[in-house]
Amino acid sequence: MRVDLIWSVVAVTIATFTVLLAVRHFVALGSEWVFHRYVAVGGLVAFTADALADGGHRIRFEVGGPGIFHNVTVQLFGSPESVVAQPEVRHTMTAGDPALEWTLPATAERAWVMVTWVRPYLQGVESEALARVLSTDRLYEWRWYSETYRYLRTVARFAARRGWVPGGASLRDLRLYGRWRRTSSNTADELLGPAATPPPLV
C-alpha cells in the first residue's frame, strides 16, 4: 500500500513537472513571437480615405517607426469602370518618407482599396495588407493563420469533401490561409520620426 502511494506521488510529481515545462516552453515561444512581431520589426502605418466634395476620395498611406516596409503597393478593387493610374510601387518606405497619395473619382465610391507590403518576420519575410471600404470607411487588416491552424483547417476541409463529417457542407470551401479583421488606423501624429521631432536645443 505504501509503495503504491509512493509511486502515485512520484507519478503526480513527474506529470506536474512535465506540465510546467510545457507551459514554460509555450510562454517562451509566445514571448519570442510577440517580440519579433511587434517589437523587433517595429513600424506603424496610417491609412486614410478622405471624402472629397465631388464624391471622390483621397487615399493616403504613410509609415512611421523604426521598421522598413518593402514593395508597398496600392490597388483598387470592385470598380472596373474607374480607370485610374495607380501609384508606382514603393520599393522601400521608412519614417519620414513622403506619403503615398491617390485621388479616386466618384465612380469608385463602392470600391475598396488595398495596400500591401512585405516586412522581415523571424528568419524570413511576411506579406501584410490593409483594406479600406470606401462606402463605409471601414478598415480591415489581413491576418495570416498560424501553421498549426492552417493544418487543422486543411484536415477539416479534406474530411468534409469526402463526406466524413456529418453536416460538414460549410467546411468544403473552408479558407485555409487567413481572413480580414476589423481594425483602426494610426494617425499621422503618431508616426512622427526623427525628421519631424527636433532634439533638445538647450
Secondary structure by P-SEA (a helix, b strand, c coil): caaaaaaaaaaaaaaaaaaaaaaaaaaaaaaaaaaaccccbbbbbbbbbbbccccbbbbbbbbbccccccbbbbbbcccccccccccccccccccccccbbbbbccccccbbbbbbbccccccbbbbbbccccccccbbbbbbbbcaaaaaaaaaaaaaaaacccccccccccccccbbbbbbccccccccccccccccccc
